[in-house]
Amino acid sequence: MMSTKTLGYPEHAVLAEPSSPKAMTWLSTRPLCLLSLWLVIFVSALWTPALLDDADSTHAQASQTMLNTGDWVTLKVNGIRYLEKPPLPYWINAVSIRFFGSNSFAIHLPLALSVLGLTMLAFSWGKRAFSEKAGFYAGVFVLTAAGVFLFTRIFIPEALLSFLLGTVLFSVLRALDSTTERPALYAYTAWAALALAILAKGLIAIVFAGGAVLVYTAVSGEWRRWRLLRPLPGVLLFLAIAAPWHILAGVRNTGGYQGHGFFWFYFVNEHIMRFLNKRIPRDYNKLPGYLYWSLHIVWLFPWSLFLPVTFIEGWRARSRLSKPKSFAERSVLLLTLFFGLLILFFSVSTNQEYYTFPAYMPILLLTAVAIVRAEVASGSDIHMKRAMTFAYTAYTVIGGLVAVALIYGLWTSRHLLFEPDIGDLINRRGVGDYSLSMSHFFDLTTASFAALRLPAALAAAAFTVGPAVAWLLHRRRKNTASIMTIAVTSALFLVAAHIALVRFSTMLSSRDFAARIQQLERAGLVAGSSRVLLYGDQTFGSSIPFYLGHTVNLVDARTSSMWFGSTFPDVAPIFWTPAQLLQEWGRGERKLLFVPEERSADVNHLLGDRQVLLEEESGKKLITDRPLDK
């Protein structure tokens, strides 16, 4: 006997789930499989690497300062107002630091939990709307998509935002569904999640979730059921959660640049002016159109190879989606509208690579549904069969090419000695001016490859075996086994990528310089009162004040994220000019100066031979103004 659950497309074949005891055991273990995959990929990466410079440590500093000062309203970085971001991620990480200390684990844990929440949301939504297998596939896809892993290596709110926006959409559908028990609970959950999403990323949450829901209700005719969303008490709940911080932040932060305060900077400059590409300061960029669209193949890899299957299924369902009847059809419509709105919005607005992160789960869930339907269609649907064959063929070819490239790198570097500081072994080509997440990939040389033998060997082994096995299983119609083979291959690759990131950490983090300063202080070679300075923008060495646990002085650095906060009349006196550094160098208290590679020439021109080198790593230096014995 077979128990079935339809996808909501009556004229299509149903998805069959076997009801034998053995099969039911497998079904019951699917959430456990997702949890195990999460533990292998994300939990194993919580302790390393050290927090990276730029956004990672900058945002961690904001949480650290919040905890240390007790000011949970005004974000500050290195003692300076940091008003461009809403507070929720920093509140969460401040609590994490309170329990686990100022370390990588505390900062990475909320990111990993956000991914777990997003995974279980995809599973639950897929199971409720389509089938448990579709939900399981969706959860697996979220966990093993390259972009989900890559963009949770740094402290940014996109994973949390994705979970909250997904919760809004799912809760709206459940509130409007006539079969839902206690629909009011789902309505209030949607309002609360929307308020939290605003506290996580800003007003953009209303644009995406609200815009998608408005278009959905208009297209589907669900606007007639608007009372089920409890708009009046829902808005009151929304304001009770979202409004207090915005009001307090505005009241407490006035008198900045040209008399502007929080309200202008946050609402006008960070929202409207950013969208119009006129934000002050212009410390951001916009991906070229060809990169913006094509990079999604990378961020969603390997499951992006199955997008033709998704498009075929979506095209066939287009007529039904204008008047969706089942929860499955309504889910497809809302997910499609949300994905399309978000992708199109950032194709017009300024953008960063990770801005479209919230669109990953919706498209991966739709892809999972399409793949399950293609498996049911089997060989009777020639178009689906060809699309599936294309996906597996492309995956096998790409996997083979990657394996060959890695094996070649391992072979050519086989006689080279391992060097722990990979930064001294690369050729800095500056592809994409290092604004792209994978820019340093193009800097690799044969010598630097020797430092990556372990992750390269692991990735080579995964891509040598995995794609071929997945292809064979697909040919034998072992559908779930073939999908899970791809997932395991991706998991191994992501573990290898994490190991490689740890090897790159000497380049991307300056924690070792903070450790060197602390070592010198413990040894009594420098006084605890010595003045620590960073030359250039604080993002070049933002991990130093985080690991030192106190503010540092910045030279020639009233730029980027430090600019607006530096215009307030009560700003801390941490900003030095190069002329001031030259005047104070060698006088009074000892100076310890961190010099990023980008500003090394400037410092050499300014100080000449009046430098005592204390530490050098990956082109970065720690110098002082007098010998240690003086």
N, C-alpha and C positions, 0 to 999 in steps of 0.2 A: 504494500500500500504506500501511496505517496501523499503527503500533505503539501498543499500548495498555497502560495501567497502571490497575488497578482501585483504587477507594477502599476496598475491603474490604466493600462492601455488595453481595453477589452479585445480589440481585434488582433492583438499580438499574442504570442505564446506566453504562458505563465512561467514564472520562475519556480522550479520545483526544489523543495528541500526534503531529502530523504528522512523517513521517520524511524529507521531501524535503531536499536539501542546503541550500536556503534556510532552511527551518524549523529544521534542526539548527544552523545558524549563529546563528539567533535564540536557541535554547535555550542555546547555549554562552555567549552574551553576557549572560544574565540576571544572574549574579553581578556582572558588570562594570557593569550598569545600576544595581544596588543600591549598589555602591561609588560610582558617579557621583552618585547621589541623595544619599548620605551626605555626600559632599564639598561639594555645593552647599548643603545645609541646615545641617549641623553643623560641618564644618571651617571654612567661611567665617565662622562666628560665634565662633571661638576667641579672637580678639584683643580683641574688644569685647563689652559695655561694661566699664567698670571694675568691680571686685568690689563687690557691693551690700552695704549694711549688713545687720544682723541675721544670719541663718544663714550666708549666703555667706561673708562675711569672718570671722565667728566661727570657722567650721570651718577656713577657710584659715589663721587664726592658729594653730590647734592644730597643723597640719602644719608651719607655719613654725617654731614654738617647738620642736617635736620635732626638727627638723633642726638648729636652732641650739644646743640644749642637749645633744643626743645621748641624751636620755631617750625611748626608744621604748616605754615601758610606761605612764607616767602622762601622760595628755593634759592640757595646760594652755592656758588662754586668758588673755592679758594677765597671765601669771605666776600665775594662780589655777588650782587643780585643776578639771578639767572631766571628771567621772567618769561622766556619763550615757551616753556613746557608746562602742561597741567600736572597735578601732583600725584595722582594715584599710583603710578609705578614706583615713585620715590617713597611714598608712604609704605608700600609693601616691602620694598628693599630695606628701608630703615628698620622695620620690624625684624626682617631676616638678619640684618647686621646685629641687632640687639641680642638675638639668640645664638648666632653662630660666629660673630666677630667680623672684623673688616678683612675679608678674604674672598677669594674667587668663589668658593662654595656658596657663601651667603648671597652673592650677586647673581650667580648662575641658577640657583635653585628656583626662584620665582619664574624664570624663563622656561625651565624644564616643566614646571607644573602647568604653565599656560599651554604648552604643547600637549601635555597629557589631557588637559581639559578640552582642547580643540579636537583631539583624537576621539575622545569618548563622545563628544557632541556629534561628530561625523558618524560614528558608529550608531548612536542612538537615533539620529535623524534617518540614516539609511535604513535601519531596521524597522522603524515606525512607518516610513513611507513606502519602502520597496521590499526589502527582504533582509534577513540577517546577514546573508552572504554579501549583499551589496554594501551594507553598513560595515561589515568586516573589511572588505576591500578598501572602502573609503578611509577607514582608520589606518590601515597599512600604508596607503598612499600618502597620507599626511605625515606619518612617521618617517618615511623613507624618501620623500621628495627632497631634492638637493637644496632648494631655496629655503625650505623650512629649517633645515639644519644650519645652513650657512648664516642666515639672518637671526639666529638665536645664539651665535657665538659672541655677540656684543649686547650690551645692555641698551636695548631700544624697546619701545612698547608695542611693536607690531603684533607679536604673538598674543599678548593680552587683549589688544584691541580686536583681533580676529575672533577670539573666543567670545568676547562680549557682543560684538556685532552679530555673530552667528547665533548667539542666544536670543538676541532681539528678534531675528527673522524666524527662528524656529518657534519661539513663544507666540509671536503674532499668528502664525499658521495654526498653532494648537488652540489659541483663544477663539479663532474664527471657525474652527472645525466643529461641526454639529455633533460629532461622536465623542468629544472631549468632556471628561468629567471635571468639574470645577474650572471652567474656562477663565473665571476672574483671576485665579491664581496665575495663569499664564499671562494674562493681560498685564498684571502688576509686575510680573517678572520682566516683561518686555520693557516697560517704562523704567524700572530700576536699572536694568542692564544698559539701556540707552544713556541714562544719567552717568553711570560708571564709565561708559565708553567715552563720553565727553571729558570726564576727569582723567581719562587715560591718554587721549590724543587731541582733544579740542573739538570745535564745532563741526569739523569735517564728519564726525560720526552721524550728525543729524542729516547731512547731505546724502550720505550713502544709505544708511538704514531707512531714514524717513523718505528719501526720494524713491528707493526701491519699493517700499511699502505703498506709497501713494500711487505709483504707476501700476503696481500689482492689483490694488483694489479697483482701480479704474478699468483695467483690461479684463479682469476676472468677474467684475460685477459684485465683488465682495464689499464694496463701499456701502451697500444697503445694510450691512451688518455691523456698521461702525460702533454701535453702542456696546457690542461685545468687547471692544478694546478699552472700555471704561475711561473715556478721554478726560473727563473733569477730574475725578480722583487720581487718575494716572498722571496728569500734568502736575497736580499738586505734589504727588510722590516724587516725580522727576525733579521739580524745583527744590524740594526739601533736601534732595541728595546733591544736586549739581550746583545750586545757587550759592550756598554759604561760602565756599572757598573763593569763588569769583568775586563776591562782594568784599570779603576780608582782604583779598590780595589787592583789590583796587584801592581800598581805603588806606592800606598800610604802605603803599608804594606810589608816591606822587613826587613830582618835581624833578624828573629826569631830563633827558634830551629835549631842548626847546620847551621846557615846562611840561612835557608829556610824562605820563605815568604808566601804570600797568594797563589800564583800559585801552589806551591808544596802541601801546606796543603789542599787546597780546591779541586784541581783536582786530585792529586795523592793519598793523604792520605784519603780524605773523599769520593772519588769515587772508585778508583781502589783498594786501600788497604782495604777499608771497604767490598767490594764485596769478596775479597780473605780472609776475616776474619783475616787481619793482621794490621788493623788500630791502630794507636798510639794516645792516650792511650787505653788500652783494658778495656773500661768502658761500655761495651755493652754485650749483649748475643744473642743467637740464640735459637728460640723455638725448642724443640724436634719435630721431624717429625709428631708424632701422635697428638701432640697439634696443630701444625701449620695447619694441615688439618681439624681436628675435630672441632676446635674452630670456623671455618666458619659457622658451624651449629648454633652456638650461635650468631655470629655477624649478620647473616641474618635472625635470628628468628623474627617472626614466619613463614616468607615466605620460609625459608630453607626447611620446611616440604613439600613444593610443588616442590622441585627440581626433584623428580622422574618424575613428569609431564613434566618438562623442558627437561630432558634427553630423554624421549620417543619421544617428538616432534623433538628434535634435531637429534636423530638417524634416524627418518623417513625422515628428510629433507636433509640428508647427500649427497645424489646423486645430488640433485638440486643445492647444494651450490658450487659444483665444477665449474658450469657455471651459475651463478645467472643471471636472466633476469630482475627481477623487483627490485624496490627500497627496497621492503621488504626483498627479498632474499639477496640482497647486504648488507643490514643492519644486518641481522642475521649472515652472514659470518664475517663481520668486528667486530661486537661485540664479537663473539665467539673467534676470533683470539686474540683480545686485552685481553679479560679475561684470556684465556689460557696462553698467553705469560707472563702476569704479575704474575699470580699464580705460574707458573713454575719457573720464575726468582727468586722469593723470597723463593722458596723451596730449592734453591741452595745457594743463597747469605745469608749473615747475615740478620736478620729480627727482627722486633718488631711486636706486635699484629696488629697494625694499618697500617702497610706498604701496605697491599693489599686493603686499602680503595677505591682506584680508580676503583677496579674491581667490587664494589658493584652495582653501577648503571647499568652497562652492563648486569650482570647476573639477576638482578631484572627486567630489561626490558624484557629480554628473558623469564623469568618466567611469567611475566604478559601476554605476547603473548601466551604462552603455556596454561595458565589457561583459557584465553578467548576462545582459540580453543577447549579446553576440554569442556567448557560450551556449545559451539555450537554442538560438537559431541554428547552431551547428553548421553543417554544410549546405543547408537548404537556402540560405541567403547569400548569394554570390558577392554582393557588395560588402556585407559585414565580414565575410570570409576573407576577401581581399584586404580589407583594412586591418584585420587582425594579423594576417600574414605579413603585411607591410611592417607593422609594429614589431613583430618578433624578428623579422629579417633585419630591419634597421638596428634593433638592439644588438643582434648578434654581430653585425658588421662593426658597429661603433665599439662594442666591447672588445672585439678582436683587434681593432686599430689601437685602442687604448692599451691593451695588453702588450702588443708589439712595441709601442713607444716606451712603455715602462721597462720592458725586458731589455730593450736597446740601451736605455739609460743605465740600468743596473750593470749591464755587460761593459759598457765603455768606462764606467767609474769603478770597476771591480778592484783595481790596483791602488786606488786613492785612499788615503787615510781619512778616518772620520774626524771632522772638525765640528765642535759643538756650536760655534758661533757662525751660523749660516750667513749672517749679514756681511761678513768679510769675504764671502765667496761668490756673491752674486754680481751680476752686471746690471747696474741700475739704468734701465732704459726709459723709465718714466712713462710707460704706455698708459694712456688715459690720464696722465698726470696724477696717477695713484688715487684718483677719485672713484675708480671701479674696484669692486671687491676682489677681483681676481688679477689686478694689475701686476702684482709681484710674481705671478706665475711666469710672466714673460722675462723675468730677470734671472731665471734659473740658468746655471751653467753646469758643465760636467762635474766640476769640483763641488758645487753646491749640491748636486744630485747625490753625492756620496754621503752627505749628511741626512739624506732622506731614504736610505736603503730599506729600513724596516717598513715604513708606510708604503713605499713603492712596491716592495715585494708582496705585501699583503694585498694591495690593490691589483697588482698584476695577476696574482693567483685567483682572486675573485673574478676578474674579467676573463681569464683564460678558461675557467670552468663554467661559471654561472650562465652566461648567455647561451652556450652550446647546450647545456642541460635543459634550460628553459625552452629552447627551440625543439628539442626532442620530445619533451613532455607535451608541448603544444601540439606537435604532429600526432601524438598518441591520444590527444584529447583528454589529457590529465590537466584539466583547466586550473583548478585551485593549486595543484602542485607547481605548475609552470609559473603562475603569478607569485607564489611564495618563494620560488627560486630566484626570481627577479628581486623580490623584496630582501631576501637574505644577502644576495650579491650587493645590493645597494647599501645594506646595513654594514657589511664588511668594508665597503668603500668609504662610508662616512666615518667609521672608526679609524681607518687609515688616514683620512683627511684630518681628523682631530689630532692624531699623532704628528702629522706634518705641521699643523698649526702650532703645536707645542714646540717643535723644532724652530719655527719662525718667531717664537715669542721674544727672543733676544732683540730682534729687529722691531717688533711691533709693540713691545712693552718696555718701560724704563724702571721696572721694579728693582732690578739689580743695582741701580744707582741709589735708590732709597735704602736698600740693604747695605750698600757700601758706606753711606753716610751714618747709618745707625751703628755699623761695626766700628767706624772710627770714633764715634762718640763713646761707645762702651769701652774701647781701649784707652780712652783718655787722650787720644791724639788730636781731637778737635773738641772744643767746648760745646756744650749743649746750646749755648747762646749764639753760636755761629749763624750767620745769615745765609739762608739757602735761596738761590735765585735761579730762575729759568730764563733763558734767552729766547725771545720770540714768542709766538702764540702759545698759550698754555696747553693747547691740545698736543703739541709736540712732546710734552713730558707730563701729561696730566696724571699718570699713575704715581708720580713721585709724591705730590702732596697727599694723595690717598693713602699710600703705604707709610708715609711719615706720620700721618695723622694730624697735621697742622698746615696752616697756610704758608706759602712761600712768596717771595717777591718775583715780579715779572718785569723783564726788560724789553722795551719796544714791543709791547703786547696789548695795547688797547685796541684790539681787533676782534673780529668774529663774535663768538658767544660772550666775550668779556666787554664788548663795546658799550651796550646800553647800560648795563649795571655800573660801569665806570663813570657815567655822566651824572649820577646822583650826588648831591652835596655832601652826604655823610659817608662817601666811599672810603674804604680802608686805604691807607697810604702804601699800597703794595706795588704801584706802578712806577718803574724807573725808566728814565730815558738813557740811551747809550752814553750821552755826555755825563749824566749823573753816575753811571757805573764807572766810567773812566776816572771821574773825580774821586770816588770813594774807594776804588780798587787799591788795596795795599794799606789802607788807613783804617783805624778803629778796629772793630770786631772783625774776625775772620770772615771772608766771603767764600762760599762754595757755589760755583756756577755750573749749571747743567747746560750743555751746548748741543743742540740737535744738529745732525749732519747738514740740514738745510741752511743753517745760519753759521756754520763753522768758518766760512771765509770772512763773514762780517766780524766775528769775534777776533779772528787772527789779525785783521786789519786794525781793529780798535785797540787791542791789548798787546799785540806784537809778541815779544818774548817774555812778557810779564805774566806768565802762566806756569803753574805747577800742576802737572797731570796726575790725577788720582785714579782714574778709571777710564777705560775706553772699550767700547763694545758696539759692533755693528755701525760704525761711523759716528756714534754719539760719544761725548766726552763729559767727564766731570773734572773740573779744574778748580784750583784755589789760588789765592792771591799771595801766598807765602809758603815756604817749606813747612812741613808738619812739625819740625822741631823748634819752631819760632812762635 
